[in-house]
Amino acid sequence: MERAIACAASGLVGRRHLVELVHLALVAREHVLLIGPPGTGKSALVRACAAGTRARCFEYLIGRFTEPSELFGPLDLEALRAGKVRPDIAGMLPEAEFVFLDEVFLGSTAILNALLGVLNERRYRRGHFDTAVPLRCCVGASNALPEDTALAAFADRFLITSFVDPLADADLEALLAGPATGPDAEAEPPLTLAEIDALADAATRIDLSSVRPAYAQVVRKLRARGVRLSDRRVVRGQSLIAAAALIAGRAEAEAADLWPVIHLVQDRIAQDEARDLLRVELGAAASRILPEAAKAAGYGPTARAADLAREGETLAGAAPDDRAAPAFESWLVRAESFLAQVDAAFSAEARPPALAAARDSLLARCGTLSGRAA
């Protein structure tokens, strides 16, 4: 698992936590919903994860006029001549083991109804045609969550929700340089589908009894804050905890394995608030194999403010003394970008003292060096 994640993430700058989430979903036999703007590497992420297992991958950009046959296959003409109505699913979604659907909420009612059977029951039905689907994981993507209640019910079938932002300014150099190495397409996959299936089977035998009271308390706290979590979502959330425990090498789940609960929340603001609300319950969040995903799940405002304060102090210390030096303008742009990031994340009243001090120090350094208000 560790090698598979490293291989898939090797060509993706700043996206390892998403690769880890997809591998968690593979073991839990659940689906992932990525919400974010175009051009943030969502399709590349899914391709990399699928390539690492040699899974048969199907991907499609859905539009408002997409026909069901574009996903599930056209009518089989040979069967039609024999008086039978059935689709030709060769190479289409019903034969895929890994699926990526971009703009998934733009699908018609016919497409979404067919997808419900595929996602929930791993079966595709069309008239009298009924076949099992070998799907391990479906990753759906959209620019935003739907406001329509019918579409929201469909979104509930994706147990893991993650919000994807463009890379931070600190990662721009690495993004522009490109990956130092990429996955070897000819190499043997580090994690086969058979091994993933074995892990998925083992995850169903993880003992959750000791962690259920803490999990129930987490759900109560979230619901008390107005976070909508369906009973189905709460029950299925246990599969994520079990998968996290298994991947961490435990036969019995512990408090450290509760971190996937954050991804049950399908709202950006509510997710951020939940991280701070559950800082006690998620304080032990950790995983040797999934470290970035565990950290991101428990990364509340307090932890973010501490990291920003350290980054601000480091940036202030790196300020060039000579404002005429070639590096000055580059540093000043980075400093102003950092100050804008702090101001967007924390209002003046909400800034912790350490962050406020780091911001003021950097602001003063910008003014001293540039002779202008930052």
C-alpha positions in Angstrom: 0.0 0.0 0.0 2.8 2.4 0.9 4.6 1.7 -2.4 1.4 2.1 -4.4 0.5 5.5 -2.8 4.1 6.7 -3.4 4.0 5.6 -7.0 0.7 7.2 -7.7 1.6 10.5 -6.0 5.0 10.7 -7.6 3.8 12.8 -10.5 1.3 14.9 -8.6 2.5 17.9 -6.7 0.7 18.5 -3.4 -2.0 15.9 -4.0 -0.7 12.9 -1.9 -3.5 13.3 0.6 -6.0 12.8 -2.2 -4.2 9.7 -3.4 -4.3 8.4 0.1 -8.1 9.0 0.3 -8.7 7.1 -2.9 -6.7 4.1 -1.6 -8.7 4.3 1.7 -11.9 4.2 -0.4 -10.6 1.2 -2.4 -10.2 -0.8 0.8 -13.5 0.4 2.3 -15.2 -0.3 -1.1 -16.6 3.3 -1.1 -16.8 6.2 -3.5 -15.1 9.6 -3.5 -16.4 13.0 -4.4 -14.0 15.8 -5.3 -15.3 19.3 -5.3 -13.1 22.0 -6.8 -12.3 24.1 -9.9 -11.1 22.6 -13.2 -7.4 22.2 -13.7 -6.6 20.9 -10.2 -5.4 17.5 -11.3 -8.5 15.4 -10.4 -8.5 13.2 -13.5 -4.7 12.8 -13.4 -5.1 11.6 -9.8 -7.6 8.9 -10.7 -5.5 7.7 -13.7 -2.5 7.5 -11.5 -4.3 5.5 -8.8 -5.8 3.1 -11.4 -2.5 2.7 -13.2 -0.9 1.6 -9.9 -3.2 -1.4 -9.7 -3.6 -2.1 -13.5 -7.4 -1.6 -12.9 -9.6 -1.1 -16.0 -10.4 2.5 -15.8 -13.4 4.4 -17.4 -13.6 8.2 -17.4 -16.0 10.6 -18.9 -16.9 14.3 -18.8 -20.6 14.4 -18.4 -22.6 17.2 -20.1 -26.3 18.2 -20.0 -26.9 16.4 -23.3 -24.8 13.2 -22.5 -26.8 10.1 -23.5 -26.8 7.0 -21.2 -25.3 5.0 -24.1 -22.2 7.1 -23.9 -21.5 5.7 -20.4 -23.2 2.3 -20.4 -22.9 1.3 -24.0 -25.1 1.4 -27.2 -27.7 -1.3 -28.0 -26.1 -4.6 -29.2 -27.2 -4.8 -32.8 -26.6 -8.5 -33.1 -28.8 -9.2 -30.1 -31.4 -6.7 -31.5 -31.6 -8.7 -34.8 -32.3 -11.8 -32.7 -35.2 -9.9 -31.0 -33.4 -9.1 -27.8 -32.8 -5.7 -26.3 -29.5 -5.4 -24.5 -26.6 -3.0 -24.4 -23.1 -3.7 -25.7 -21.1 -2.9 -22.5 -17.6 -3.8 -23.9 -15.1 -1.2 -22.8 -17.8 0.9 -21.1 -18.6 1.8 -17.5 -20.3 -1.5 -16.5 -17.0 -3.3 -17.2 -14.7 -0.8 -15.4 -13.0 -1.5 -12.0 -12.1 2.1 -11.5 -14.4 5.0 -12.7 -13.9 8.8 -12.9 -16.9 10.9 -13.8 -16.2 14.6 -14.2 -19.2 17.0 -13.7 -21.1 14.1 -12.4 -24.1 16.2 -11.3 -24.9 17.2 -14.9 -26.1 13.8 -15.8 -29.7 13.3 -16.8 -32.2 11.5 -14.6 -31.7 8.3 -16.6 -28.0 8.4 -16.1 -28.2 9.2 -12.4 -30.8 6.4 -11.8 -28.5 3.9 -13.5 -25.5 5.1 -11.5 -27.4 4.6 -8.3 -27.6 0.8 -9.0 -23.9 0.7 -10.0 -22.7 2.7 -6.9 -24.9 1.0 -4.3 -25.4 -2.5 -5.5 -22.6 -2.9 -8.1 -25.2 -3.9 -10.7 -26.2 -2.4 -14.0 -29.8 -2.9 -15.1 -31.4 -1.9 -18.4 -34.8 -3.4 -19.0 -34.4 -7.1 -18.7 -30.6 -6.8 -18.9 -28.9 -7.2 -15.5 -25.2 -7.7 -14.9 -22.8 -7.5 -12.0 -20.3 -4.6 -12.1 -16.7 -5.2 -11.0 -16.4 -1.6 -9.7 -14.0 -1.0 -6.8 -14.2 2.7 -6.6 -15.9 5.6 -8.4 -14.5 9.1 -8.1 -17.0 11.9 -9.0 -16.0 15.5 -9.5 -17.8 18.8 -9.7 -17.1 22.5 -9.4 -19.6 22.7 -6.6 -22.1 20.7 -4.6 -25.6 20.7 -6.0 -28.4 22.7 -4.3 -31.2 20.6 -5.8 -32.4 18.2 -3.1 -32.7 15.3 -5.6 -29.1 15.7 -6.7 -28.1 16.1 -3.0 -29.6 12.7 -2.4 -27.4 11.3 -5.2 -24.3 13.0 -3.8 -25.0 11.2 -0.5 -23.9 8.0 -2.3 -20.3 9.3 -2.3 -19.2 8.6 1.3 -15.9 10.5 1.1 -16.0 14.2 0.1 -12.9 16.3 -0.3 -12.6 19.9 -1.4 -9.7 20.5 -3.8 -8.1 23.9 -4.1 -5.4 25.1 -6.5 -1.9 24.5 -5.1 -0.5 27.0 -2.5 2.0 29.5 -3.6 4.7 27.6 -1.8 4.3 24.7 -4.2 4.5 26.7 -7.4 8.2 26.1 -8.1 7.6 22.3 -7.7 4.6 22.5 -10.0 6.4 24.4 -12.7 9.4 22.1 -12.5 7.3 19.0 -13.0 7.8 15.6 -11.4 11.4 14.5 -11.1 10.3 10.9 -11.8 7.0 9.4 -12.9 5.4 6.0 -12.5 7.0 3.3 -14.7 4.2 2.1 -17.0 6.0 -1.2 -17.6 6.7 -2.0 -14.0 4.7 -4.5 -12.1 1.9 -2.7 -10.1 2.9 -2.4 -6.4 -0.6 -3.3 -5.3 -2.8 -5.6 -7.4 -6.5 -5.7 -7.4 -6.4 -9.1 -5.9 -4.5 -7.7 -2.9 -6.9 -4.8 -2.7 -9.8 -7.3 -2.6 -8.0 -9.2 0.2 -7.6 -6.0 2.2 -11.2 -5.1 1.6 -12.3 -8.5 2.9 -10.0 -8.2 5.9 -11.4 -4.7 6.7 -14.9 -6.2 7.3 -13.4 -8.2 10.2 -11.9 -5.2 12.1 -13.2 -4.9 15.6 -14.9 -1.5 16.0 -16.5 -2.1 19.4 -14.0 0.0 21.4 -14.3 3.0 19.1 -18.1 3.1 18.6 -18.9 5.2 21.7 -16.4 7.9 20.5 -17.8 7.7 17.0 -21.3 8.1 18.3 -20.2 11.1 20.3 -18.6 12.7 17.2 -21.9 12.2 15.2 -23.9 13.8 18.1 -21.6 16.8 18.2 -21.9 17.3 14.4 -25.6 16.9 14.3 -26.0 19.3 17.3 -24.2 21.9 15.1 -26.7 21.4 12.3 -24.6 19.1 10.1 -26.8 16.8 8.2 -25.7 13.2 8.4 -28.1 10.5 7.2 -28.4 7.3 9.1 -27.1 5.4 6.1 -24.1 7.7 5.9 -23.3 7.2 9.7 -23.6 3.4 9.4 -21.4 3.3 6.3 -18.9 5.6 7.9 -17.8 2.7 10.0 -16.3 1.1 6.8 -13.9 4.1 6.6 -12.8 3.7 10.2 -12.3 0.0 9.7 -10.2 0.5 6.6 -8.1 3.2 8.3 -7.4 0.8 11.2 -6.5 -2.1 8.8 -4.2 0.1 6.8 -2.5 1.2 10.0 -1.9 -2.5 10.8 -4.5 -2.9 13.6 -7.1 -5.6 14.1 -9.0 -3.3 16.5 -9.9 0.3 15.7 -8.6 3.1 17.9 -9.2 6.8 18.4 -6.4 7.4 15.9 -8.6 5.9 13.2 -11.5 8.3 13.6 -10.1 10.9 11.2 -12.0 9.8 8.1 -15.2 11.0 9.8 -14.4 14.5 8.6 -15.0 13.4 5.0 -18.6 12.4 5.8 -19.4 16.1 6.0 -20.5 17.3 2.5 -20.2 21.0 3.1 -17.0 23.1 2.8 -17.7 25.5 5.7 -19.1 22.7 7.9 -16.0 20.5 7.3 -13.7 23.4 8.4 -15.8 24.0 11.5 -15.9 20.3 12.3 -12.2 20.0 12.3 -12.1 22.6 15.1 -15.1 21.2 16.9 -13.7 17.7 17.0 -10.1 18.7 17.9 -10.3 16.5 21.0 -11.7 13.5 19.3 -9.3 13.9 16.3 -6.3 14.9 18.3 -4.9 11.4 18.1 -5.5 11.2 14.3 -2.5 9.4 12.8 -1.6 6.9 10.1 1.8 5.7 9.0 0.6 4.7 5.6 -1.9 7.6 5.2 -0.1 10.4 7.0 -1.2 13.3 4.8 -4.9 12.4 4.7 -4.9 11.9 8.5 -3.2 15.3 9.1 -5.6 17.1 6.7 -8.6 15.6 8.4 -7.6 16.9 11.8 -6.1 20.2 10.5 -8.4 22.7 12.2 -8.0 26.5 12.4 -5.8 26.2 15.4 -3.3 24.0 13.6 -3.5 26.0 10.4 -2.8 29.3 12.3 0.2 27.7 14.0 1.6 26.6 10.6 1.0 30.0 9.1 2.7 31.7 12.0 5.8 29.6 11.5 5.7 30.2 7.7 5.4 33.9 8.3 8.4 34.0 10.7 10.5 32.0 8.2 9.5 34.3 5.4 10.3 37.4 7.4 13.8 35.9 8.2 14.4 35.3 4.5 13.9 39.0 3.6 16.8 40.3 1.5 18.6 43.3 3.1 19.2 45.0 -0.2 15.9 46.2 -1.7 17.8 46.6 -5.1 18.8 43.0 -5.1 17.2 40.8 -7.9 15.6 38.6 -5.3 13.8 41.5 -3.6 10.9 41.7 -5.9 10.4 37.9 -5.8 10.4 37.9 -2.0 8.0 40.9 -1.8 5.5 39.1 -4.1 5.7 36.0 -1.9 5.3 38.1 1.3 2.2 40.0 0.0 0.7 36.7 -1.2 1.2 35.3 2.3 -0.4 38.3 3.9 -3.4 38.1 1.6 -3.7 34.4 2.5 -3.7 35.1 6.3 -6.2 38.0 5.9 -8.5 35.7 3.9 -8.4 32.9 6.4 -8.5 34.8 9.7 -10.2 38.1 10.4 -8.4 40.6 12.7 -10.5 39.5 15.7 -10.0 35.8 15.0 -6.2 35.8 14.6 -4.4 33.9 17.4 -1.6 36.0 19.0 1.3 34.1 17.4 -0.2 34.6 13.9 -1.0 38.2 14.5 2.6 38.8 15.7 4.0 37.0 12.7 1.8 39.0 10.3 2.7 42.3 11.9 6.4 41.5 11.8 6.2 40.6 8.1 4.0 43.6 7.3 6.6 45.9 9.0 9.4 44.2 7.1 7.6 44.7 3.8 7.1 48.4 4.6 10.7 48.8 5.7 12.1 47.2 2.6 9.7 48.6 0.0 8.9 52.0 1.3 5.2 51.3 0.6 2.2 50.0 2.5 1.9 46.2 2.1 
